[in-house]
Each structure stands twice: as C-alpha cells, then as structure tokens.
C-alpha cells in the first residue's frame, strides 16, 4: 500500500514538473507590451473610468432633481 502512495507521489510530482516547464515555455512565447504602452493604456483606462463616473454622477443629480420636482408638484396639487 505504501508503494502505491510513493508511486502516485512520484507520478504527480513528474506531472507537476512537466506542467511547470510547459507553462514556462509558453510564457516565453508571449508578446508582452512595453512599459510605455502599458503606461499609456493605464492612463486611458483611468481617464475613461473618471469620465464615466462623472457622467453617471451628473445623470444621478438630474434624476434626483427631476424626482424632487415631481414630488414637489404632487405635494402642491395634492395638498
């Protein structure tokens, strides 16, 4: 029974080693972006998020104002 456990451990260890070597080989094939390109893309993403957040905030204020106006009119009419 102990021999089976040792065999499984060795086989598993070989599979892990093979997997890690293959991962390392595949990562060498990857075309990584340059630091400058990464910085530019990061700036674009941060700017886009800021603009989108600002747009959502403005829309929220408009909706809030509209609902307040409707509520005020309803109170005025309804008493």
C-alpha positions as CSV (number, residue, x, y, z in Angstrom):
1,X,0.0,0.0,0.0
2,X,2.9,2.3,0.8
3,X,4.5,1.6,-2.6
4,X,1.3,2.8,-4.3
5,X,1.4,6.0,-2.4
6,X,5.0,6.6,-3.3
7,X,4.3,5.8,-6.9
8,X,1.4,8.2,-7.0
9,X,3.5,10.9,-5.4
10,X,6.4,10.5,-7.9
11,X,4.0,10.4,-10.8
12,X,2.2,13.5,-9.5
13,X,5.5,15.3,-9.0
14,X,6.6,14.5,-12.5
15,X,3.3,15.8,-13.9
16,X,3.7,19.0,-11.9
17,X,7.2,19.5,-13.1
18,X,6.2,18.8,-16.7
19,X,3.3,21.3,-16.4
20,X,5.5,24.0,-14.9
21,X,8.1,23.5,-17.7
22,X,5.4,23.8,-20.3
23,X,4.0,26.9,-18.7
24,X,7.4,28.5,-18.7
25,X,7.9,27.7,-22.4
26,X,4.5,29.2,-23.2
27,X,5.3,32.4,-21.3
28,X,8.5,32.8,-23.3
29,X,6.3,32.8,-26.5
30,X,4.0,35.6,-25.2
31,X,4.4,39.0,-26.8
32,X,4.5,41.4,-23.8
33,X,3.7,45.0,-24.1
34,X,6.3,47.6,-23.5
35,X,6.3,49.7,-20.3
36,X,5.5,52.9,-22.3
37,X,2.5,51.2,-24.0
38,X,1.3,49.9,-20.6
39,X,1.5,53.3,-19.1
40,X,-0.5,54.9,-22.0
41,X,-3.2,52.2,-21.8
42,X,-3.4,52.6,-18.0
43,X,-3.9,56.4,-18.4
44,X,-6.6,55.8,-20.9
45,X,-8.4,53.3,-18.7
46,X,-8.2,55.6,-15.6
47,X,-9.4,58.6,-17.7
48,X,-12.3,56.6,-19.1
49,X,-13.3,55.5,-15.6
50,X,-13.2,59.1,-14.4
51,X,-15.3,60.3,-17.3
52,X,-17.8,57.5,-16.9
53,X,-18.1,58.1,-13.2
54,X,-18.6,61.8,-13.7
55,X,-21.3,61.2,-16.3
56,X,-23.1,58.8,-14.0
57,X,-22.9,61.3,-11.2
58,X,-24.4,64.1,-13.4
59,X,-27.2,61.8,-14.6
60,X,-27.9,60.8,-10.9
61,X,-28.2,64.5,-10.0
62,X,-30.5,65.1,-12.9
63,X,-32.7,62.2,-12.0
64,X,-32.7,63.2,-8.3
65,X,-33.7,66.8,-9.2
66,X,-36.5,65.5,-11.5
67,X,-37.9,63.3,-8.8
68,X,-37.8,66.1,-6.3
69,X,-39.6,68.4,-8.7
70,X,-42.3,65.8,-9.4
71,X,-42.6,65.2,-5.7
72,X,-43.0,68.9,-5.0
73,X,-45.6,69.3,-7.8
74,X,-47.5,66.3,-6.4
75,X,-47.5,67.8,-2.9
76,X,-48.6,71.2,-4.2
77,X,-51.5,69.6,-6.2
78,X,-52.4,67.0,-3.6
79,X,-52.1,69.3,-0.6
